[in-house]
Amino acid sequence: MKKRRNAKPDFIKEDPWRVFRIMAEFVDGFDVLSKVGPAITIFGSARTPAEHPMYKLAVRTAYLLSKEGYSIITGGGPGIMEAANKGAKLAKGQSVGLNIELPHEQKPNPYINTLLNFHYFFCRKVMFVKYARAFVIFPGGFGTLDEFFESITLVQTKRIGRFPVILVGRKYWRGMLGWLKGVVLEEGCINQDDYDAFQIVDKPQEVVDIIKKFYRKNNWADLQDVN
């Protein structure tokens, strides 16, 4: 049978129903994550092997943060995400994975004790931010960069209150930071306060110290969705 020339594409009929799936992802996410307590979201490459120094650094960082009473939230996959969930589990802490459905199927890592699966990236990204007291960002690719820039954009535009955004690994990030400072800041596309919205460290204990210092001076409740 020939397709009618003026037939409407299927998505015209399907899109309104997608709203219900989107709503379900938000409801499930808010319900589960509201119960995990104070949390730190850790980002980084899915491609980092277990023998890599950054993998071991992520394990140690998550371990120390868990011992401080924080739940650890990751994207639920391999690499740095796995390392962070492993560190949380070793510390007997809350290890949360927000897994995403991808064409090549990202399988959740085995160190997660609270798992949520998402179909929509934007729903998942809301969950990363909503319940995080800080973002800790290890070396990674486009996804990691997206999460870093979104977090500092939300702070810059005052959609959320300022909170610790910490890059780990000076050697990895210095090229990007040089461009931000030498080109983006120099051209006036951001100001110094925007550039100061994040910090960079090399050691796990430095991550812990920055977060502890920040919350000695700031009340978490005052930082929630300012708009």
Secondary structure, DSSP 8 states (H G I E B T S, - for coil): ----TT---HHHHHHHHHHHHHHHHHHHHHHHHTTS-SEEEEE--TT--TTSHHHHHHHHHHHHHHHTT-EEEE-SSSTHHHHHHHHHHHTT--EEEEEE--TT-----TT-SEEEEES-HHHHHHHHHHTEEEEEE-S--HHHHHHHHHHHHHHHTTSS----EEEE-HHHHHHHHHHIIIIIITTTSS-HHHHTT-EEESSHHHHHHHHHHHHHH--GGGGS---
